[in-house]
Amino acid sequence: MSAPSTSHPSTSAMAGLTLAALGVVYGDIGTSPLYALKEVFHAGHVPASADNVLGVLSLIFWTMTIIVSIKYVLLILRADNNGEGGLIAMLALATTAVKDRPALRDTLMVVGLFGTAVFYGDGVITPAISVLSAVEGLEVAAPALHNFVIPITLVVLTGLFAVQRFGTGGIGKLFGPITLVWFGVLIALGLPHIVGNPAVLVALNPWYAANFILQQPMIAFIALGAVVLCVTGGEALYADMGHFGRRPIRLAWYGLVMPALVINYFGQGAMLLQDPEAIDNPFFLMAPQWSRLPLVFLSTAATVIASQALISAAFSVTKQAIQLGILPRMTVKHTSERDTGQIYVPFVNWSLYVFIVLAVALFKSSSNLASAYGIAVTLDMTITTVMTFYVIRYGWRYPPLLCVLATGFFFLIDITFFFSNLLKLVAGGWFPLVIGAGMFLLMHTWKRGRELMHERVRSEAIELQGFLDAVFIHPPVRVPGTAVFLVADQGLTPNALMHNLKHNKVLHAHNLFVTVRHHEVPYIPEEQRLVLQALDNECWQISLHYGFKDDPDLPAALSLLEAHGVSLDDMDTSYFLSRETVAPTFGGGMALWREKLFASMHRNATDMADFLALPSNRVVELGAKVEI
């Protein structure tokens, strides 16, 4: 399951990767001390007594240990799809593992689609709560600026989304060093308070967490809804594996991130043991008065970095979803000539921005946003665990009992956190779920609509070889050049060919019938990109294969024909595409309103010519109407 490695990175390269991973992978979870401990006590359900502080600290420590250190870092990072991670990579692994069980595969696909859709809900809440919680430090450093918190937050977020079109290559180099400084500050803030009250370290004992749960089960259950804030961004560990690899992510976590987080949380706890009133904003109140304003600026920078990582992840997930056929084609712009992973998706960028501004305006404070946070992320955590079971059971062929025990333990923890967060449904948890449900509707409608459209096209299509045999009984006029016809299903006659013969009554000297296939692996090696089959009379049938992280480039792929003895003159090659117009109809398929939704999505999708990087001056589009 792991990507083959031909060499191990040098020590300096590993240090560079580990530093880069700090900014991209750990920006989100690294800023959770700004609000996590505060929110456990803020709602008033958990009194800030000494026993409760120690119990909550113990819960936070063991939540990070079990969910991040053990589940993600040790187990989930092993489930890589040719070196790539993330929910879509896991979905591809799980569905491939059960490909001989169609019903189960379809169920996992729906569950995975919903998890991917919910990710966008998380993508709205996380930047909003992170940046807002940092700017709220002004209320501690300079109380007179209270009324400027929301405007400043919106200005910061607007600037962040406005610069996305320029790419993150330049400023991205600063992410690691700034985040390194941030974790150093977390340690510097927490350590003096621990030294001043070392008794707080008893909370490392899991008994304090267990006792808190046993003595106050209902209060502890409610508290879990806020405790989960300490693992915000846990999914990023897995999603960003393809950028850095397992080892740098593990080194960063065990070597710096977790120790810094634990020290800071325990420093906040030590301060609360001595001054329970500091619960209003324990993170900023830990700092000396003179350092609070600079700390606000550093916190804001750290949360912007955390938000940037999530925005970039949203772009990446969208591109992968497009390649797998679960979202319509969108404009995807590459912002770096060297790093193909740096992309910008305008529609996703500004959609996220609108919903994030709406979230800030609607909830107005990080405490209110905390009520909206949790359901989406715990749902994704649970789905990841479920997918992992099918990967290790049917993909890796581990014994059933071991698979159940390994994933069942984490499933119980994930589902407990999920149900705890459901208590916040009315208070704000509905917000990311509504976004997730909307995305799921779009994804499922697009996927099902494409299936219906292809079924109708197949039912009316003519077998290609038989059609060509009939054509060459009385061949039409052959004109110089090469015609490339795109066809969805190999072996069928493309509508564009029939329309060309019907209206132009000519056939090119060379004809290529190309089918583009996307597979549930991240990348397809170039030597496996093209499969060629001769059809006689200077006609060839071609299959092009891409992974869900590959960038389709049809002209570049067809240049590989040279190795097969087929030469193409770029200036003498025309690309014929069928532009289908979807016509919704009553009965069959989907509900009429969903068919109309699909027709609208299909109509507004980016042109196939742009998606396949075809030269615009050599593309011929011929229309066709498809009823679904």
Summary of the structure (lengths in Angstrom):
residues: 628
radius of gyration: 27.4
end to end distance: 39.0
largest distance: 95.6
contacts: 2211
relative contact order: 0.13
helix: 69%
strand: 10%
